[in-house]
């Protein structure tokens, strides 16, 4: 069982317990070894205020405000690499989603653009069944300080040249089935 900041097991009603309860498979968080594999695996780790390992220690220490104000969940790119490599099979990416939802619900996030980024990404997945990077970047950056994003143009051209950026989206098969699953998930989330 993960200990709270004072070395004692986290008690019911704490922030730690709230995150566990709101995350599918969240009980696994109690098994965190603090090994750091998650942070070492994360492609966005250098941009995060705190690595996932640090976030989990802060959860156990009941540092709710600091956790929900950090940029860590927002920089999670949902690649699930940390989850795949975790020796305790902690659903790290799902915990990041839980923290995003909690931060939005409580208005505790620093980057006012972060929820828009997340919603734009989710919209792409709902529409195509996967991310469409060019559409995501274009939609997001044109509505959030577009003049400051001009410097990304050369980066995008390099990606196009190397065939790493698709000009048109490709959809998965049976997007209607995916939408049905997502609708059911939203329904279940609203029931909690």
C-alpha positions in Angstrom: 0.0 0.0 0.0 1.4 3.4 -0.9 2.1 5.5 2.1 1.0 9.1 2.6 3.5 11.9 3.1 3.9 11.0 6.8 4.7 7.3 6.1 1.3 6.1 7.0 -1.1 4.3 4.6 -3.4 6.7 2.8 -6.7 6.9 4.6 -10.2 6.9 3.1 -11.4 10.3 1.8 -7.9 11.5 0.9 -7.0 12.9 -2.5 -5.1 9.7 -3.2 -8.2 7.6 -2.5 -10.3 9.9 -4.7 -8.0 9.5 -7.7 -8.0 5.7 -7.2 -11.8 5.6 -7.1 -12.2 7.7 -10.2 -9.7 5.7 -12.3 -10.5 2.3 -13.9 -7.9 0.0 -12.4 -6.8 2.7 -10.1 -6.3 0.2 -7.2 -2.9 -0.7 -8.8 -1.6 2.8 -7.8 -1.2 1.3 -4.3 1.5 -0.9 -5.7 3.7 1.9 -7.0 7.4 1.2 -6.3 8.5 4.7 -7.1 11.0 3.1 -9.6 10.8 6.0 -12.1 10.2 3.8 -15.2 7.2 5.9 -16.1 9.1 9.2 -16.2 12.0 7.6 -17.9 9.7 6.2 -20.6 7.7 9.4 -21.2 8.4 11.3 -24.5 7.1 14.5 -22.8 8.8 14.0 -19.5 11.2 16.9 -19.9 8.4 19.3 -20.4 6.4 18.2 -17.3 6.5 20.0 -14.0 6.8 16.7 -12.3 7.3 13.1 -13.6 4.4 10.7 -13.0 6.4 9.1 -10.2 6.6 12.5 -8.5 2.9 13.0 -9.1 2.1 9.7 -7.4 4.2 10.6 -4.4 2.4 14.0 -4.3 -1.0 12.2 -4.5 0.0 10.1 -1.5 1.1 13.2 0.4 -2.4 14.7 -0.3 -1.0 17.6 -2.3 -4.2 18.1 -4.3 -3.8 21.7 -5.3 -0.2 21.3 -6.5 -1.0 18.2 -8.5 -4.1 19.6 -10.2 -2.2 22.9 -11.0 0.8 21.0 -12.6 1.1 20.7 -16.3 2.0 17.0 -16.0 -1.4 15.5 -17.0 -1.7 18.0 -19.9 1.7 17.0 -21.4 0.7 13.3 -21.3 0.5 12.4 -25.0 -1.5 9.2 -24.3 1.0 6.9 -25.9 0.6 4.4 -23.0 4.4 3.7 -23.1 4.6 4.3 -19.4 1.7 2.0 -18.7 3.2 -0.7 -20.9 6.6 -0.5 -19.1 5.3 -0.2 -15.5 6.4 -3.3 -13.6 3.3 -3.0 -11.4 0.9 -2.5 -14.4 -0.4 0.8 -13.0 -2.8 2.5 -15.5 -0.7 5.7 -15.5 -2.2 7.2 -18.6 -5.7 6.7 -17.2 -4.6 8.4 -14.0 -3.5 11.3 -16.1 -6.9 11.5 -17.6 -8.5 11.4 -14.2 -6.3 14.3 -13.1 -7.2 16.3 -16.2 -11.0 15.8 -15.5 -10.5 16.8 -11.8 -8.5 19.9 -12.7 -11.1 21.0 -15.2 -14.0 20.4 -12.8 -12.2 22.4 -10.1 -10.7 25.1 -12.3 -7.2 24.2 -11.1 -5.0 24.3 -14.1 -2.5 27.0 -15.2 -2.6 26.6 -19.0 -5.9 28.0 -20.1 -5.3 26.4 -23.5 -4.8 22.9 -22.1 -8.5 21.9 -22.0 -9.0 23.1 -25.6 -6.0 21.0 -26.7 -7.4 18.0 -25.0 -10.9 18.6 -26.4 -9.4 19.0 -29.9 -7.5 15.8 -29.6 -10.6 13.9 -28.3 -12.7 15.4 -31.2 -10.2 14.0 -33.7 -10.3 10.5 -32.1 -14.1 10.6 -32.0 -14.2 11.6 -35.7 -11.5 9.4 -37.1 -10.8 6.8 -34.4 -7.2 8.0 -34.2 -5.3 11.3 -34.0 -4.8 13.3 -37.2 -1.7 15.4 -36.3 -1.9 18.0 -39.0 -5.6 18.6 -38.4 -5.0 18.7 -34.6 -2.1 21.1 -34.8 -3.9 23.3 -37.4 -7.2 23.6 -35.6 -5.5 24.2 -32.2 -2.8 26.5 -33.2 -4.9 28.7 -35.5 -7.2 29.4 -32.5 -4.5 29.9 -29.9 -2.0 32.6 -30.6 -1.4 31.7 -34.2 1.4 34.3 -34.8 3.5 32.7 -32.1 3.2 29.3 -33.9 4.8 30.5 -37.2 8.1 29.0 -36.0 6.6 25.6 -36.1 6.2 25.8 -39.9 9.7 24.6 -40.7 9.2 21.7 -38.2 6.0 20.7 -40.0 7.7 20.9 -43.4 10.5 18.7 -42.2 7.9 16.2 -41.0 6.1 16.3 -44.3 9.3 15.8 -46.2 10.1 12.7 -44.1 6.6 11.3 -44.6 5.9 11.6 -40.9 2.9 13.9 -41.2 -0.2 12.9 -43.2 -1.9 15.6 -45.3 -5.3 13.9 -45.0 -6.8 12.0 -42.1 -7.3 8.2 -42.2 -10.1 6.7 -40.3 -10.3 3.3 -38.5 -12.8 0.8 -39.7 -16.2 0.9 -37.9 -16.0 4.4 -36.4 -19.7 4.0 -35.5 -18.7 1.2 -33.1 -16.1 3.4 -31.5 -18.6 6.3 -31.1 -21.0 3.9 -29.4 -18.3 2.8 -27.0 -17.3 6.4 -26.3 -21.0 7.4 -25.8 -21.4 4.6 -23.3 -18.3 5.7 -21.5 -19.6 9.2 -21.2 -22.9 7.9 -20.0 -21.2 5.8 -17.3 -19.0 8.8 -16.3 -22.0 11.0 -15.9 -23.6 8.3 -13.6 -20.7 8.5 -11.1 
